[in-house]
Amino acid sequence: MINLVIDIGNTQSKIAVFEDSQIVDFQVKKSVTISCLKDCFHKYKIDNTIISSVSVSVREISSFLEANSCLIEFDANTYQHINFDYQTLNTLGKDRIAGVIGATEFLPDDDLLVVDIGSCITYDVLTKDSVFVGGNIAPGLYMRLKAMHDYTAKLPMVYANEAKELLAKNTKDALFNGAFWGIVFEINTYFDKLQEVYPNIKVVLTGGDAHYFEKSIKQCNFVNSKLVLVGLNKVIVSVVD
């Protein structure tokens, strides 16, 4: 079974081709075009497709996929193996849903804190009994850096780099450190508070900026930047099987 999965984020899009549960092709695009999809269909005999988008309309893309494959419509009701304790399922991001589903591919029997560090940071908790108990959304690394520049008169724009000492010796490092260590302390505090309720909770990092934080997070069990794609493929398998 060959599946094409598409994750359209706020700043970039990811396309992956799965053969069963293995990724055989992976691309990062500024945007998803019909042309790049045609290339995938020429290269692979695609059986099933699925899309998660948090930004743009996917009507044209969906029409193309529906005409050339079995397109799986994805929302919180598509995957039957998770119960959602969430009041507004219609506004729950598809990437958040796919992320927690993807995490269960690697840690199926654990309480999970899934942290997706992208344009925004999402914190989502899935219990070992497969209950999505809720989550939070916070500004991402770039958003914090940009906000300090945009909403002040003199602070410069700085960009992500490797973390340095806790306390900076110049203004540019102070801006980056403030954003970076603020996120680290935020994630670690979530872990500490959640551990009071779920003593054996595991932390999973994903998202485009996750690699900056891997070494600074308490009990980080693993980092997988393709977690949403893995989750989307898992949804296809659950529906088709």
N, C-alpha and C positions, 0 to 999 in steps of 0.2 A: 504494500500500500504506500503510495507516494502522496504526501500532503504538502501543500503550500500554505504557510502561515505568515500573516502580515501584522506588524505592530507599528502603528502610526502614532508617534509621540508629538510633543510640542515643538521640538527642535530637530528631530531626525526620525527616520523611519527604518525599520529593520524587516528584512525579508529572509525567510529560511525555508528550505526544502527538507522535509523529513522523509526518510525511508523507514517506516515503522517508527521506532523511537530515536533513531539516530539522525543527527543533522548532517546532510551531505552537501549542502550549499548554504552560504550565509552572506548577505549583503547589507550594507548600511547605506541609505540613500537620504538625500535632502528631502526628496518627495518621491512618492510612488507614482509611476506613470504607466499607461497602457503599454507603451513600448517596452519597458523593462519587464512587465508581466508576460508579454508575448515571448520575450527571450527565454524566460523560465519554462514556458509551455513548449517551446521548440526544443529545449535541452532535455526536459524530463516529461514523462507521461504522467501528468498530474491527475490524481483521482479526486481529491477533496481539498477544499480551501476554506479559510476562515480569516476574519479581520477583526482587529481591535483598534479603534481610533479614539483619541482623546482630543483631537483638534479639528480636522477638516471633514467635510462631507465626503462620503465614500460611495455615493450613488453610482457614478460612472464606473468606478472600479468594481463595485458589486455586480453591476450589469454584465461586465465582461467576464467575471469569474463564474457567474451563474450560467452564462451561455457556454462555458467551456469546461465546467467541472461541477461537482456536487458542492455547492456553497452552503456551509453550516452557519445558520444565523446564531449569533452569540450574544447572550445576555445572562443575567444571574440565574435564570431558570433552565438554561441549556444543560448545565452540568448537574447531574442528579445526586452527586455524592457529598455535597456540602449543604448544610442548613444555615441560612443567613438570619442572624439576630440583628437586623438593621432596618431602620424605619423607612428609608427612602431608596429602595433598590433601584428605582429608575434613574437615580443620579449617582449611583455607585459606579466608579470608573471601571470600564472593562479591563483595563490594565491591572487594576488592583485585584479583581477577581481572578484573572489569569495568573497573576503573580503567586497568590496563595495556592492555587491549583498546582502550579509548577513546583512549588516547594515540597508538596506532598510526594512528588516523584522521587525525591531524594530522602526525605524524612517523613515517611508515611504514618509513623506511630508516635509522634511527638507533638506537644504544644509548641506552636511556632509564632515568633515575631518576625514578620517579613517586612524589611525596610527597603523601600525602593528610592534610591537617591538620584533624582533627575532634576528637571526644571523645578518641580516641587519634591518634597520628601513625604512619602506616605508610610504610615506605620499601621500594619494590619495584623490582627491576632486571630489565629485559627487553632482551636483546641484539638487535642488528640482524638476527640470524639467527632471531629469534622463539623464543628460549629464555628462559623465566622462571628465573633463576638463584638466586632467593631474595630475602629481605627481612627487615626488622626492624619491631618495634612498640614505641612509646614513649608516655609520657603526653602528652596534648594540653595546650593552653594553659590551658583552664579547670580541667582535672584537676590541673595543677601548682599553680595559684593556690588551689584548694580544699584540696588536701593540706596546704599550708603553714598554712592557717587551721585545719583540722580536727585536725591533729596537733601543734599548739602551744597554749599557754595564752593568749597575748596578741596574736598576730599577727592583724590584721583580714582580712576577706574583701575582696578587690579584684576588679574585673572588667576585661575587655579594653578597651583604648582605644588611641589612637595612640602609637607608640613615641616616647620622648623621648631625652635624652642617655644615653650609655653608663652613667654613674654617677649615681645618684639623690641628691637632697638631702633626701628625707623617706621615711618607712617605707613608705607606700603605693606610692610610685613605685619604691622599692627592691624590693618584692615583684613588681610587674609587670615591671620591667626584668629581674629575675633570671629570671623565667619566659620572657619574650620573647627576650632576648638569648641565653639558654641554648638555645632552639630554633633561633635563627638560626645560632649557632656549631655546633650539632649538624648541621644540614642542610649548612652549608658544609664541615664536616669530612668528612661522607659524600661530598660532591662531590669534594673533594681526593683522598681515598683511592681512590675509584672511578675517578677520572681516570688514576690510575697503571696501571690495568688496561684501561680503556676511554677512550683519550685524547680521543675526540670525543663523549663522553657528553653527552646533553642533559637538562636538569632541567625537569620539568613539575610544577606545583603544582595541587592541587585540594583540595576540602573546604571546609567552612563558614568556617574561619578563615584560609584561604589569603591573602585580600586583605590581612591585616595584615602579611604577610611579603614580599610581592612585590618591594618595592624594596630589601630587605635581603639577598636571596639571590644568591650568585654565579651568573652565567651562567643565570639563570632564563629559559628560552626562552619559556614562556607560562604563563598561569594560566587555568584553566577550571573553574569550580565545578560544572559539569554533566558532568564527564568520565565518571563512573560511568554516567550516563544514556546518554551517547553510546555507551559500550561495550556496554551492554545492548541498545541498538537495533542495533548492529553484529552482535551475536550473533544476533538475530532474522533479520536480512538473510542472514547466512551459512547459517542453517538452512533458511529458506524458499526461498532461491535454489538 
